[in-house]
């Protein structure tokens, strides 16, 4: 851990250390993480055509990829606590990049799918959790919140850009997007040498690690933050990524390109608001920011459901993006601060499992509701749920 950086970080007047090799390594690794699904989702039709498989089988590129990360995230986080963040993060980037690049050179669907599963063992969401764990290790006070906001913004920028990049590359060839995974290899080197000394701990065995985690981590605060994260990402994956495309196509006649552009605009707003997390946390509590964020979710989804013009629709979606910019970095910062340094990797990795479960549950809930009562009603239900969430957070999360 960089002692100079950490001690300087306690001064709330100190800005973001843009020239720090450690910060550059963290941001570069974070930028690689949204390559997991956003980069590939636009290429699914081309993958289906190239291999001559059904839509459901092509969709396994997304489904099977997510499963290993949900199960393995806590173990990888604990490993990072014990042998050092930079080694596990750099190694995960290497596996992630090599397996992804190799897909571009295979002509067998089962081989490509197997390589995609291998990628899942070093899933992008795991990489994101590890990168944010390092933020918690190296920075404290207001600088921690500011750097977490920039890190979250980098994640949002990548998530916004990769659907467009993947779509353009897939238009040239089905396998072109997979070549982009080679970029993770030099980033792995930057992580290995830019993060400095390893920060391994001397935790005894797995049971000892768990006992220590139970003893040091505030259980109520942790459960509250992870519960809020589950609901937030269920709204994001279910509402923004799943229900919205169907609704925009049916109600407004949007093409897939137009849906992608609108989604990217929402995520760009999220990124901009995320960069202000340090300034916002200096003026408002965690509970206040989360309550405001969920309230903004509710207003945005309501606006989408009742919009009668494209401009009303876009305005409502941008409001939703503001909510995500308030909630996401605040949650990441709060979870990062739950545990001491030697336990942070394991605690942060649970966010990967939480997000993964949200990614499975949220779309299922919204598509079931959309099939039963229509997507406009499903979005109204999401708005009501977000409003209820804001009210509950205001009551149960006052001590955050």
C-alpha positions, 0 to 999 in steps of 0.5 A, spaced: 500 500 500 502 506 498 503 510 505 504 517 502 498 516 498 494 514 503 496 519 508 495 524 503 488 522 502 486 523 509 486 531 507 479 532 504 482 538 500 487 533 496 484 532 489 484 526 485 492 523 483 491 523 476 499 522 475 499 516 480 501 509 476 496 506 481 490 510 479 492 509 472 492 501 473 486 501 477 482 505 471 485 501 466 483 495 469 476 498 470 475 500 463 476 493 461 471 490 465 465 492 461 468 488 455 464 482 459 457 482 456 456 489 453 461 488 448 458 481 445 451 482 446 451 486 439 454 481 436 450 475 438 446 475 431 452 474 427 455 469 432 448 465 431 449 466 423 456 464 423 455 457 427 448 456 425 445 455 432 439 457 435 438 464 438 437 461 445 444 457 444 447 463 442 445 466 448 449 461 452 455 466 450 451 471 456 448 466 460 454 461 461 459 466 462 456 469 468 455 463 472 462 461 474 463 468 477 457 468 481 460 462 485 467 463 485 467 471 486 468 470 494 473 465 493 477 469 488 476 475 493 479 471 499 485 469 495 486 476 493 486 478 501 491 472 502 496 473 496 496 480 494 491 484 490 495 485 484 497 478 483 490 476 482 487 482 478 493 481 473 492 474 473 485 474 472 486 479 466 491 475 463 486 469 463 480 474 461 484 476 455 487 470 452 480 466 453 476 472 449 481 473 444 482 465 442 474 465 441 476 469 435 480 463 432 475 457 433 470 455 428 467 450 433 461 453 437 462 448 443 470 450 443 468 458 443 462 456 448 468 453 453 472 459 452 467 463 454 466 459 460 473 460 462 473 467 461 467 467 466 472 464 471 475 471 471 469 475 469 469 482 468 465 483 474 470 480 478 475 484 475 471 490 477 470 488 484 478 487 485 479 494 482 475 497 487 478 493 492 484 496 491 481 503 491 479 501 498 486 499 500 490 505 497 485 511 499 481 514 505 477 519 507 474 524 501 479 522 496 477 515 497 470 517 495 472 521 489 477 516 486 471 511 487 467 516 483 472 516 478 472 509 477 465 508 477 465 513 472 470 509 468 466 503 468 459 507 466 463 510 460 466 503 458 459 500 459 456 505 454 461 505 449 462 497 448 455 496 445 457 501 439 464 498 438 461 491 439 456 492 434 461 496 429 466 490 429 461 485 429 458 488 422 465 487 419 466 480 422 462 476 427 469 474 431 472 481 430 469 484 437 473 478 441 480 481 438 479 487 442 480 482 449 487 482 447 488 489 450 487 486 457 494 483 456 498 490 457 493 492 462 495 486 466 502 488 466 500 495 468 497 492 474 502 488 476 508 493 476 503 499 477 500 497 483 507 496 487 508 492 493 503 486 494 498 486 500 498 479 502 495 477 509 497 472 513 490 469 514 490 462 517 485 458 513 478 459 510 475 457 517 479 462 520 478 467 515 470 467 515 471 467 523 475 474 522 470 477 517 464 475 521 467 479 527 470 485 524 465 486 518 458 490 521 453 485 519 447 490 519 450 495 515 453 490 510 446 486 509 443 493 508 448 495 503 448 489 499 440 489 499 440 496 496 445 493 491 441 487 489 434 492 488 438 497 484 442 492 479 435 489 478 432 495 476 438 497 472 438 490 468 431 489 468 428 496 467 434 499 462 437 493 459 431 488 458 424 492 458 426 498 455 428 495 448 422 492 448 418 498 450 422 503 445 421 498 439 413 497 440 411 503 443 416 508 439 418 504 433 426 505 435 431 501 431 436 497 435 441 502 433 437 507 436 436 503 442 443 502 443 444 510 442 439 512 447 442 507 452 449 509 451 446 516 453 443 514 459 450 511 461 454 517 459 449 521 464 451 516 470 458 517 468 458 524 469 454 524 475 459 518 478 465 523 477 462 528 482 461 522 488 467 525 492 464 532 492 457 529 493 459 525 499 462 531 502 455 535 502 450 529 504 450 522 507 450 515 504 443 514 506 441 521 503 444 520 496 441 513 496 434 515 498 435 521 492 438 516 487 432 511 488 427 517 488 430 519 481 429 512 479 422 512 480 421 519 477 425 516 471 421 510 470 415 513 471 417 519 466 418 513 461 412 509 462 407 516 461 412 519 455 408 521 449 414 524 445 421 522 444 423 528 447 419 526 454 422 519 453 429 521 453 429 526 458 426 521 463 431 516 461 436 521 463 433 522 469 434 515 471 441 516 469 442 521 474 439 516 479 444 511 477 450 516 478 448 517 485 447 510 487 452 506 484 458 509 486 455 510 493 454 503 494 461 501 491 464 506 496 460 504 502 462 496 501 469 498 500 469 501 507 466 495 510 472 491 512 479 492 514 484 492 509 486 484 510 478 482 509 476 487 503 477 483 497 473 477 500 467 483 502 468 486 495 467 480 491 460 479 494 458 485 490 460 480 484 455 475 487 450 480 488 450 483 481 450 477 478 444 474 482 440 481 480 442 480 473 438 473 473 432 476 477 431 483 474 430 481 467 426 475 469 421 479 473 421 485 468 419 480 462 414 476 466 411 482 468 411 485 461 408 478 458 403 478 463 401 486 463 405 489 458 412 493 458 409 500 460 405 497 466 412 493 468 416 500 468 410 503 472 411 497 477 419 498 477 417 506 478 413 504 484 418 499 487 423 504 486 419 509 490 418 504 495 425 503 496 427 510 497 422 510 502 425 504 506 432 506 505 430 513 508 427 509 514 432 503 515 439 506 512 439 512 517 446 509 520 449 508 513 
